[in-house]
Amino acid sequence: MPPGPAESLSAKGRQTRDAIEQAARKLFAERGFHGTTLGDITSAAGKSPAVFYRYFADKEDLLAALAESFLHDVVAPSGLSVPLPESPDDDAFFTMVVTGYWTMFKQNIGIMIAVAQLAATQSRFALVQNEFRRFGMDIVAASVRRAQEQGYGRELNAEHTAAAIALLFENFTTVFVGASGLDVDIDDEAAIATLSRIWKKTLYGY
């Protein structure tokens, strides 16, 4: 019998499912999807493999559930409340949005890493990854159009610029939120400031 929806679970069932999901998030962040076995997840959650299969068909099904929840419970709602820059001097806009993006990414780094690893070979995870990307691209594109309304960045193509900045953010964040191995010392505050400046200068030139 296939696993049922989370909404139909008892309180104890939800606790068990949550324990499995939290263990997977942590292990995917530390080891990646391919470096994490189903046994690793159930052991970390304090559950048996038999219990795992009551909730998920396999490890990929678990990741798909995590990604879907992240998209619809975290990513989509956060996009509804994003404003646009009031003026070329609205540094607070760029800092606020980048801080939100960085924090959201950091709290869900395990999901992001695992989805990226599977997106290279599986279309369903490539589609999920592109939904993550579209979220960022839509915000950046809207900010380009706002700057153009204000008389700046007229030479910019909003969609192209949005793709370039969103992918820059994605790769920069993946490397520095994770264990980069690079000889570059950058903390959260410096990372957010760097990304904010790049975005603002692209639009306004200073």
C-alpha positions as CSV (number, residue, x, y, z in Angstrom):
1,M,0.0,0.0,0.0
2,P,1.5,3.4,-0.9
3,P,2.1,5.9,1.9
4,G,-0.9,8.2,2.7
5,P,-0.9,12.0,2.8
6,A,0.6,13.7,5.9
7,E,-2.7,15.4,6.6
8,S,-4.3,12.0,7.4
9,L,-1.8,10.9,10.0
10,S,-2.4,10.7,13.7
11,A,-0.4,12.9,16.1
12,K,2.0,10.0,16.7
13,G,2.3,9.4,13.0
14,R,3.1,13.0,12.3
15,Q,5.8,12.9,15.0
16,T,7.3,9.9,13.4
17,R,7.2,11.3,9.9
18,D,8.7,14.6,11.2
19,A,11.5,12.7,12.9
20,I,12.4,11.0,9.7
21,E,12.2,14.2,7.7
22,Q,14.4,16.1,10.2
23,A,17.0,13.4,10.2
24,A,17.1,13.4,6.4
25,R,17.4,17.2,6.2
26,K,20.5,17.1,8.6
27,L,22.1,14.2,6.8
28,F,21.5,15.5,3.3
29,A,23.2,18.8,4.4
30,E,26.2,16.9,5.9
31,R,26.6,14.1,3.3
32,G,24.5,15.0,0.3
33,F,21.8,12.8,-1.1
34,H,24.0,10.1,-2.6
35,G,26.2,9.9,0.5
36,T,23.2,9.3,2.8
37,T,21.6,5.8,3.0
38,L,18.1,5.0,4.0
39,G,19.7,3.2,7.0
40,D,21.5,6.4,8.0
41,I,18.2,8.2,8.0
42,T,16.2,5.7,10.0
43,S,19.1,5.2,12.5
44,A,19.4,9.0,13.0
45,A,15.6,9.2,13.5
46,G,15.5,6.3,15.9
47,K,13.1,4.4,13.6
48,S,13.2,1.1,11.7
49,P,13.3,0.7,7.9
50,A,9.8,-0.9,8.2
51,V,8.5,2.3,9.8
52,F,10.1,4.4,7.1
53,Y,8.1,2.6,4.4
54,R,4.8,3.4,6.1
55,Y,5.4,7.1,5.2
56,F,7.7,7.1,2.1
57,A,8.1,4.8,-0.9
58,D,11.9,5.3,-1.0
59,K,14.6,7.9,-0.3
60,E,13.7,9.9,-3.5
61,D,10.0,10.0,-2.4
62,L,11.2,11.5,0.9
63,L,13.2,14.2,-0.8
64,A,10.3,15.0,-3.1
65,A,8.0,15.5,-0.1
66,L,10.6,17.7,1.6
67,A,11.1,19.8,-1.5
68,E,7.3,20.1,-2.1
69,S,6.8,21.3,1.5
70,F,9.7,23.8,1.2
71,L,8.3,25.2,-2.0
72,H,4.7,25.6,-0.9
73,D,5.1,26.3,2.8
74,V,8.3,28.5,2.7
75,V,9.3,29.7,-0.7
76,A,5.9,30.7,-2.2
77,P,4.5,32.6,0.8
78,S,7.8,34.5,1.2
79,G,7.5,35.8,-2.3
80,L,4.1,37.4,-1.6
81,S,5.4,39.9,0.8
82,V,8.5,41.1,-1.1
83,P,8.3,44.9,-1.9
84,L,10.3,46.7,-4.5
85,P,13.1,49.4,-4.1
86,E,11.6,52.8,-3.4
87,S,14.7,54.6,-4.9
88,P,18.3,54.1,-5.9
89,D,19.2,54.8,-2.2
90,D,16.9,52.1,-0.8
91,D,19.8,49.9,0.5
92,A,17.3,48.4,3.1
93,F,15.4,46.7,0.3
94,F,18.4,44.8,-1.0
95,T,19.7,43.9,2.4
96,M,16.2,42.7,3.6
97,V,15.6,40.5,0.5
98,V,19.0,39.0,0.4
99,T,18.9,38.3,4.2
100,G,15.6,36.5,3.7
101,Y,17.0,34.5,0.8
102,W,20.2,33.6,2.6
103,T,18.4,32.6,5.8
104,M,15.8,30.5,3.9
105,F,18.6,28.8,1.9
106,K,20.7,28.1,5.0
107,Q,17.9,26.6,7.0
108,N,17.1,24.3,4.1
109,I,20.6,23.6,2.7
110,G,20.1,19.8,2.9
111,I,17.1,20.0,0.6
112,M,18.8,22.3,-1.8
113,I,21.9,20.2,-2.0
114,A,20.0,17.0,-2.5
115,V,17.7,18.4,-5.2
116,A,20.6,19.9,-7.1
117,Q,22.4,16.5,-7.1
118,L,19.3,14.7,-8.5
119,A,18.3,17.5,-10.9
120,A,21.3,16.6,-13.2
121,T,19.7,13.2,-14.0
122,Q,16.1,13.3,-13.1
123,S,13.5,15.6,-14.7
124,R,11.2,15.7,-11.7
125,F,13.9,17.2,-9.5
126,A,15.1,19.5,-12.4
127,L,11.6,20.9,-12.4
128,V,11.7,21.4,-8.6
129,Q,15.0,23.1,-8.9
130,N,13.7,25.5,-11.6
131,E,10.8,26.4,-9.3
132,F,13.3,27.5,-6.7
133,R,15.1,29.5,-9.4
134,R,11.9,31.0,-10.8
135,F,11.2,32.4,-7.3
136,G,14.4,34.4,-7.3
137,M,14.2,35.3,-10.9
138,D,10.7,36.8,-10.6
139,I,11.9,39.1,-7.7
140,V,15.0,40.3,-9.5
141,A,13.1,40.9,-12.8
142,A,10.6,43.0,-10.9
143,S,13.4,45.0,-9.3
144,V,14.9,45.6,-12.8
145,R,11.6,46.9,-14.1
146,R,11.2,49.2,-11.0
147,A,14.7,50.6,-11.6
148,Q,13.9,51.2,-15.2
149,E,10.7,53.1,-14.2
150,Q,13.0,55.2,-12.1
151,G,15.3,56.0,-15.0
152,Y,18.0,53.5,-14.4
153,G,19.2,50.3,-16.1
154,R,17.4,51.0,-19.4
155,E,20.0,48.8,-21.2
156,L,19.2,45.8,-19.1
157,N,17.0,42.9,-20.2
158,A,14.9,42.1,-17.2
159,E,14.6,38.4,-17.8
160,H,18.3,37.9,-18.7
161,T,19.5,40.0,-15.8
162,A,17.2,38.1,-13.4
163,A,18.5,34.7,-14.6
164,A,22.1,35.9,-14.2
165,I,21.7,37.3,-10.7
166,A,19.5,34.5,-9.5
167,L,22.0,31.8,-10.6
168,L,24.9,33.8,-9.2
169,F,23.1,33.9,-5.8
170,E,22.3,30.2,-6.0
171,N,25.9,29.1,-6.7
172,F,27.4,31.6,-4.2
173,T,25.0,30.5,-1.5
174,T,25.4,26.8,-2.1
175,V,29.2,27.1,-1.9
176,F,29.4,29.4,1.2
177,V,26.5,28.0,3.2
178,G,27.9,24.5,2.7
179,A,31.5,23.5,3.4
180,S,33.1,25.3,0.5
181,G,36.7,24.1,1.0
182,L,37.8,27.4,-0.5
183,D,40.4,29.5,1.3
184,V,37.9,32.4,1.6
185,D,36.7,33.6,5.0
186,I,33.2,35.0,4.7
187,D,30.5,35.1,7.4
188,D,26.8,35.6,7.0
189,E,26.9,39.4,7.3
190,A,29.7,39.8,4.7
191,A,28.0,37.4,2.3
192,I,24.7,39.2,2.5
193,A,26.4,42.6,2.1
194,T,28.3,41.3,-1.0
195,L,25.3,39.9,-2.7
196,S,23.2,43.1,-1.9
197,R,25.9,45.4,-3.4
198,I,26.2,43.3,-6.6
199,W,22.4,43.4,-7.1
200,K,22.1,47.1,-6.4
201,K,25.0,48.1,-8.6
202,T,23.7,46.0,-11.5
203,L,20.5,48.0,-11.4
204,Y,21.6,51.5,-10.4
205,G,25.3,51.6,-11.2
206,Y,26.5,52.5,-7.7
